[in-house]
Each structure stands twice: as structure tokens, then as C-alpha cells.
Amino acid sequence: MMHWHHPREATVMRRVAAGEKESGEGGMMPSFKCKDIGMDCAFEASADTEEELMRKVAEHGKEEHQMETMPPDLQEKVRAAIKA
């Protein structure tokens, strides 16, 4: 017996099988890795929204990289490296 799936369900199933996480908004959760911007750092994070993810990245920068604030050029670099 064949089972028919909605096309979106099949896409989600493929992405989950590939190790990606689904957000509650119907898309994939934005994620970031320090190594993607050239840092020698194993930090990885994901969140439901890009704004929440940027808060996590900023907190990490403060705690682990001694950055009181994230300069605008680095914010742009981080945003460009976010995978959705």
C-alpha cells in the first residue's frame, strides 16, 4: 500500500533526515557557527528567529571572545553566515 505525503511533509522529512531542525514558523531554524566566519571556535547555535539567534551570538561573543558589543561590520558578517 502506498502512502501519499503532502509535498511540504516530504521536504521536512528529507531535511530532518539530513540533520536539520525545523522551526515553528514553517521554515528551517536559523543557525550559526563561529567557524563559518573564520573563528577558531566550535560555537554553534540555532534559534526560532534571526533576532533570537543574534542575541545568542552576541552573548557568546561577550562571554567567550571578550566583546562587550558586536561591531556593525561583524554583525553583517554574522548575518551573512546564518543558514536558514
TAPEUR-V971768 format. One record per run of one state. SS is the DSSP state (@ for helix, = for strand, . for the rest). FROM is the first residue (numbers start at 0). LEN is the number of residues. If there is no record, write none. Layout:
BEGIN
ss=SS from=FROM len=LEN
ss=SS from=FROM len=LEN
END
This chain:
BEGIN
ss=. from=0 len=6
ss=@ from=6 len=11
ss=. from=17 len=4
ss== from=21 len=1
ss=. from=22 len=5
ss== from=27 len=1
ss=. from=28 len=1
ss== from=29 len=4
ss=@ from=33 len=4
ss=. from=37 len=6
ss== from=43 len=4
ss=. from=47 len=2
ss=@ from=49 len=16
ss=. from=65 len=6
ss=@ from=71 len=10
ss=. from=81 len=1
ss== from=82 len=1
ss=. from=83 len=1
END
